[in-house]
C-alpha cells in the first residue's frame, strides 16, 4: 500500500496512538512539540517537513531532524497519514470484532508469513490499516488490509456493494440478507465456503462492582428491559432504581441480546433507557454508575461485575470460556466472518484460512475473546444437579438410566467439543465440520490407552426410549465421523458410544432454541481417578 504524508491542522497527534488522520491540508500554524517517552528530549518549533520517518523542525537553534521512533508529536502541525485507496483487501462490519479481535488476527497472520503488521489509524471513523512487511518488519511490503468497524448490518451492506471482501458480524446473517446477497450473485452465504466462525462469545450481563446481586434470570432481564422491573430490591438487591444501558439500533450485540432475552430482535425500549455507542462505552458507563445494568461482549467487561444467568428451568450458567465453547450459556453467540463466493481474492482467502485455524487461537485469546481450542473440564456441577433429581424421577427405567449417568459423570471429564443436530437428524452442522478437525488434533496429542466416550443427548420431544436410541445413534454417527477423518491416526485412543436421551438437559425444552442446545453429542475422556 502507498502512503503519503501531509500536514494537518489538528489539536494533537501522538505516535503512541499510531498517529492521527484527517483529509490532507496544510496548516497555517505548524507548531509542534516532540517529546521522548522518558521525557529526556523535548523539541519545540515549527514542523517544516516530514520525510522518510524524520521530523524536520525549525527551532530557535536552527533546523533539527529527529526520527519519529524516538519521540511523540503533539501540536497542530503534527503530520498525518493520508491512506491511498490501494489496499490489498478490505474487511468491514461489527465493531465487536473490529475494535480488538481482527487487528490482532491480522498481526498473527503477518507473523505466520514471517512478517510484521503495523497498525495505523485510517481517515474514516473506525478505520485501521494494517501494513504488513516481510522479514520481521525489515523487508518489503507484502500487503495491506483495511478494517472498518461500524455495525453488523454494515457487514452485509459492504458485501452487497462489494466495497469489502470480508464482513465481520457478531450475529448470524438473516434470511433476508442472505437472500439479497444470493440474488446479487454472491452464492449461498450460509455455506462452509462463505460463513466462518472465528470465535465464540458470551453476552455478559454486567453491573457495578459494588452491586450485591450475583444472578439474574432471563425472565428478570426481560422485565428490566421491558420496563416492568425498575428497582434492584425486586432482584434481591438494594432499594435503588435500576439504570438501564443498551446498545443502539444496528448493533449485533443488541440484536443477539434481544433475541436471547425476548425471542425477537426488535423490542421497544422503556423510558429512561440510555443507549451507548459500543462495548467499551457500555463497560465505562456501568462501572461509573452503582445502579446500572448493561451487557457487553465477553472481552469487554473491564472490571464490571458479571452476573450468572438462569434460564426458566432454573439452570444457572456462568459466562466463562467453557460454557461459551459448548454453546450452553443462555446468551451465547458466534462471531462470524462472511465472504461472497464470486469475488474472493486469493489474499483474502488465505487470511480467512488463517483466521479459523489453530494458528489464530493465541491471538484470539489475547484479544479477550474465546477461541475454538479444545478444553477439558470435570463434571461435578452437572453430577450434583442430577443427583438431586434422581429421587424425584418416578419411572424406574428412567431412574436407573439417570443413576448410571451420574456414575459416569464421576469417571469422565468433558471436552468442550460439542456437536449439534437439527431436529430428528444425525447430520452435523457447518461449524461442527471444522470443530471435528480440532478434536482429532487434540486426541492425537493424548497419551496411549486414552479412553474416549462419545455421548449423545436429545430434546424431550418423543418417547423416552426412542430418544435414548436416537441419542445413541447420533453418538455412533459422530464416532464414525471421527474415525473416518482420523484415517487411522488415533491408535492411542479407544472409543465407546453412549446415549442418554433427554436426560441432563443443558437448556429448557420449552423453546426451539433450548431444544436445539439439548440435541447434542458430547466428547468425554476418562479421568485419571
Order of alpha helices (4+ residues) and beta strands (2+ residues): beta-beta-beta-beta-beta-beta-beta-beta-alpha-alpha-beta-beta-alpha-beta-alpha-beta-alpha-beta-beta-alpha-beta-alpha-beta-alpha-beta-beta-beta-beta-alpha-beta-alpha-alpha-beta-alpha-alpha-beta-alpha-beta-alpha-beta-alpha-beta
